[in-house]
C-alpha cells in the first residue's frame, strides 16, 4: 500500500483507514462475547500504541520530510499487523464460544441481520459476501459513492473517503446504521434490552483480487471450520454474490 492510499483516517477505539472505493472485510461481534481478561490485555496494548502514534503524528505535523512520512507509513503498517494478530486471537475466542451470548443462534435474529445486510446492498455498499455465526458476523462489501445531497450532510475529511470528485459512504456511518437497527430489532425479538453489539468492529482493506478470494473463502468457510457443516453452501446464514 502506498502512502497516497491512506486518504481517510478515523478513530474510535482503534485507528481505522478507509481507502476510497476499496472493498472492506468487516467483523463485528455480540457484546460480552470476548472475555474481560482478553479485552483488558487488548486495551493495555492499544493504549501503548496510541501513545506511540500520537508522538509520530506530532512529528509529522512538525515536519513534512520524507523520512518522517516514511516513519508514519511504517507505523501504520505496524498498527495493521498488531490488529491482525488481535483479530486472530478474537476469532479463536469467538469460534470456541466458551462464554458469552450466542443470540445469533436464534434464526429470527440471524434472519434480521441477514435481511439488514441485503437491504443496504446497492444503497450504501456493494455486498460481496457474509457469514453469520452464533456470536459474530463477517461481511465483505465496498462502500458506494454518495450523491451530492448526502455529501452536504456528511462533509468531513475525518469520516468521508474522497477521490477527486467522488465521496464514499464512511464505514463508521454504515456500521452505526447497521448495528443500531439490528440491535433494536434483535432485542425486540428476544424480549430483552441493553447493549447487543460490541462497540468496536474489526475492518481491513482488501488490497487485490488474490486477497479478496482468500478472505471470501475464509468468511464462507467459518462454519465449516467450526464443524457445523461440511460445505459452506449448507450453512443457512452465508451468502456470496459470485460463484467461487
C-alpha positions, 0 to 999 in steps of 0.5 A: 500500500502506498502512502497516497492510499491512506486518504481517510483516517478515523478513530474510535477505539482503534485507528481505522483507514478507509481507502476510497472505493476499496472493498472492506472485510468487516467483523463485528461481534455480540457484546460480552462475547470476548472475555474481560481478561482478553479485552483488558490485555487488548486495551493495555496494548492499544493504549501503548500504541496510541501513545506511540502514534500520537508522538509520530503524528506530532512529528509529522505535523512538525515536519513534512520530510520524507523520512518522517512520512516514511516513519508514519507509513511504517507505523501504520503498517505496524498498527495493521499487523498488531490488529491482525494478530488481535483479530486472530486471537478474537476469532479463536475466542469467538469460534470456541464460544466458551462464554458469552451470548450466542443470540445469533443462534436464534434464526429470527435474529440471524434472519434480521441481520441477514435481511439488514445486510441485503437491504443496504446492498446497492444503497450504501455498499456493494455486498460481496459476501457474509457469514453469520455465526452464533456470536459474530458476523463477517461481511465483505462489501465496498462502500458506494459513492454518495450523491451530492445531497448526502455529501452536504450532510456528511462533509468531513475529511475525518469520516468521508473517503474522497477521490477527486470528485467522488465521496464514499459512504464512511464505514463508521456511518454504515456500521452505526446504521447497521448495528443500531437497527439490528440491535433494536430489532434483535432485542425486540425479538428476544424480549430483552434490552441493553447493549447487543453489539460490541462497540468496536468492529474489526475492518481491513482493506482488501488490497487485490483480487488474490486477497479478496478470494482468500478472505471470501473463502475464509468468511464462507468457510467459518462454519465449516471450520467450526464443524457445523457443516461440511460445505459452506453452501449448507450453512443457512446464514452465508451468502456470496454474490459470485460463484467461487 
